[in-house]
Amino acid sequence: MKIRYKNNKLEKSVVDAKSIIKNYGTRAKLVKQRLEEVKAAKSLADFQFMPKANCHELKGNRKGKLAIDISANHRIIFIPNHDPHPTKDDGGLDWSQVFEILIESIGEDYH
């Protein structure tokens, strides 16, 4: 999948291994791993078979966004970068048609 970032600062925080360690400390290894998994995926549907990533759609005031686990409390928050978002007949997001995402935050603890 293709990854875009909300802003240059966020993108620069993961530009290389040194930046990831500097910005995410003890979570750096998992941040790097999750980003590599996203890049390697053909579509968002691939994450349905990665239980440790626990990719899930958010609810409430975050409806329309998704999260991938980095650790027990920290997530990568993103949205499908498609206009309009691909949907199934029932109106839900069609994960198999999401080929590009826009990462809004990394390491967020929204709990």
Summary of the structure (lengths in Angstrom):
residues: 111
radius of gyration: 13.5
end to end distance: 27.5
largest distance: 44.1
contacts: 294
relative contact order: 0.23
helix: 37%
strand: 24%
